[in-house]
Amino acid sequence: MTITQKFATLTPEQREKFKELKDAAAGVVLDAFLDENNLALTDEEKAQALEYLKSGKLPLADEELENVAGGGCGGVKCNECGGNMNGPGATVTCKSCGNQKRRPGVT
């Protein structure tokens, strides 16, 4: 599994935590973050992660890539569980709980 794939598995909360890490003692902070989130990285991957940390940018998560490619929900959140909703037509379905609703702005 590549570092991009590993970081793509992070939850939105974990991604935000990673973005908030400070440059000061970045290696120590990064190691603590990796331990806390059960992520094992090679030395090369850690170097890449430090670059992500310095730039403040992470690779896109699979769901974000799907949204960019046109298959995503466009930001529609489930009323029941807060998960992302997806669907090709006027009705979208939650990926997490299966709840369905009409896409906002579609008549």
C-alpha positions in Angstrom: 0.0 0.0 0.0 1.4 3.4 -1.0 1.5 6.4 1.3 -1.3 8.0 -0.9 -3.4 4.9 -0.3 -2.6 5.0 3.5 -3.6 8.6 3.8 -6.7 8.0 1.7 -7.9 5.7 4.5 -7.9 8.5 7.1 -11.2 9.8 8.4 -12.1 13.4 7.8 -11.3 14.1 11.5 -7.9 12.4 11.2 -7.1 14.4 8.0 -8.0 17.6 9.9 -5.8 16.6 12.8 -2.9 15.9 10.4 -3.3 19.3 8.7 -3.2 21.0 12.2 0.2 19.5 13.1 2.9 22.2 13.5 6.3 22.3 11.8 8.1 22.6 15.1 9.4 19.1 15.9 7.5 17.8 13.0 9.2 14.4 13.0 8.2 13.8 16.7 4.7 15.1 16.1 4.3 13.0 13.0 5.5 9.9 14.8 2.9 10.5 17.6 0.2 11.0 15.0 1.1 7.8 13.2 1.1 5.8 16.5 -2.2 7.3 17.5 -3.9 6.4 14.2 -2.2 3.0 13.8 -0.4 4.0 10.6 2.9 2.3 9.8 5.1 4.2 7.3 8.5 3.3 5.9 11.3 5.9 6.2 10.6 7.1 2.6 6.9 7.4 3.3 7.6 9.4 6.5 9.7 11.8 4.4 6.7 12.2 2.0 4.4 12.7 5.0 6.7 15.4 6.3 6.5 17.1 2.9 2.7 16.9 3.1 2.9 18.4 6.6 5.1 21.3 5.5 2.9 22.0 2.5 -0.4 21.7 4.4 -1.8 19.5 1.7 -2.7 15.8 1.7 -3.4 13.5 -1.2 -7.1 13.4 -2.0 -9.1 10.7 -0.3 -10.9 8.2 -2.5 -14.2 9.9 -1.9 -12.7 13.3 -2.8 -11.3 11.8 -6.0 -14.7 10.3 -6.8 -16.3 13.7 -6.3 -13.7 15.5 -8.5 -14.2 12.8 -11.2 -18.0 13.6 -11.3 -19.2 10.5 -9.5 -19.6 12.1 -6.1 -22.3 13.7 -4.1 -21.4 17.3 -4.6 -21.4 17.8 -0.8 -24.8 16.2 0.0 -24.7 15.0 3.6 -27.0 12.4 5.1 -29.6 13.7 7.6 -29.5 10.4 9.6 -25.8 9.7 10.1 -23.9 12.6 8.5 -22.3 10.3 5.8 -21.8 11.3 2.2 -24.6 10.7 -0.2 -24.2 9.7 -3.8 -26.3 9.0 -6.8 -26.6 9.8 -10.5 -30.1 11.2 -10.5 -32.4 13.4 -8.5 -32.3 10.9 -5.5 -29.1 10.4 -3.6 -28.3 7.4 -1.3 -26.0 7.5 1.8 -23.0 5.3 1.4 -23.0 4.6 5.2 -26.6 3.9 6.2 -28.5 3.7 2.9 -30.8 6.6 3.7 -32.2 8.3 0.6 -33.3 11.8 -0.2 -33.8 14.2 -3.1 -30.7 16.0 -4.3 -30.9 19.7 -3.2 -31.8 22.1 -6.0 -33.2 19.3 -8.3 -36.9 19.7 -9.2 
